[in-house]
Amino acid sequence: MSDVLSETFTALADPTRRAIIARLSRGEATVTELAEPFALSLPTVSRHIASLERAGLVRKARRGQERTCALNTDRLRDAEDWIAEYRDFFESRFDALSRQLSAHPTEEDDR
């Protein structure tokens, strides 16, 4: 699982790739459609898509002459589950810290 998470987070570290994921969250798109908002060449966008595909975040299919891309939500769900575990941990730690701070007034509270 850790290798899968490493691949996922590495792929998501790039803002262009995150933008591609955001676009695909609205539905399938061709490589050309995914490239439109970027001031990048089609081969460069294709390399970003290939990186997302290697990480298992995107599936590519051929439809006639075009290549379409779709989001693979399973990998995103794995990352979300991992983050949720640590979110719960840190939220409980922040709650404990808040209780601790409330139990001990500061000098400013005395004013």
N, C-alpha and C positions, 0 to 999 in steps of 0.2 A: 504494500500500500504506500509506503514512504517513497518509493521510486516513482509511482504514479503521481503522487502529490508533488514531487519535485518537478516532474515534467509539466504538470498542470500549472504550477505557480511560475515556472520559468517562462512558459508560453504567455501567461497573463501579465508578465512583467512589462511587456511592451505596450505603449499606449495605442499604437495602430492596431495591434491584435485585439486589444480590449474593445476598440471601436468596431472592429469586424464582428466580434462576439455580440456586442450591443445590437448591431444591425441584424444579425441572424436570429436574435431573440424575437424579432418581429416576423420571422418566416424565412423560407428558402430564398436564396439569391444566386444569380450567376456571378462568376468571377468578375466579369465586366461591371456588373452593378455594384459589387463590393468595392471595386477600385474607384468608382466615380467621385466620392467625396475627397479623395486624397490626391495630393500633388506628387504622386509616385507613378513610376512606370508600371505597366501591367505585369511584367516579370517580377518586379519587386513585391507587388501585392500578392502575386502567386507564391512567392517564397514565404511570406507571412502566413498565408493560408496553409501551406505545406507544414509549417511549424505547428500550427494549431491542429492539423490533421495527425501529425506524429504524436502529439500529446493526447490525442483521442477526443479533442473538444469539438472537432468539425468532421463531418462526413462529406465526401465529394462523390458525385454521381454524374454520369454522362446522360444528357437528354438531347438526342439529336446531335447537332454540332456544338452545343453548349455544355459547359460543365457547371453544374449547380452545387451549391454548398448548403448544408443544413447543420444546425447545432446538435451536438450530442450532449444531452443534459445529464447523462449518467456521471460523466467525469466532473461536471460542475457540482453535482449533488454530493459526490465524494468529498470535494474540497469544502463545500458548505458544511457537511457533517463534521469534518475535522475542525473547522473554525468554530462551529457551535460548541464543541467540547471545551475549547479554551475560552470562549466567550462566557460560558456558564462559570468556569473556574474563576476568571477575573472579576466577573460581576459579584460573585460571592466574596472574593477578597476585598473588593471595594466596599461592599456592604459591611464587612467586618471592620474595615478601616474607619468607615463613617461612624459606626457604633463606638469604636474606641475613641475617636476624636470627640464625639458628643459626651462621653463619660468624663473627659478631662478638659475643663474649661481653660481657655488661653488667657493671657494677660489682656488681650483686646476685649474679651468677653466681660472682664471685670470692670471696664470703663463705663 
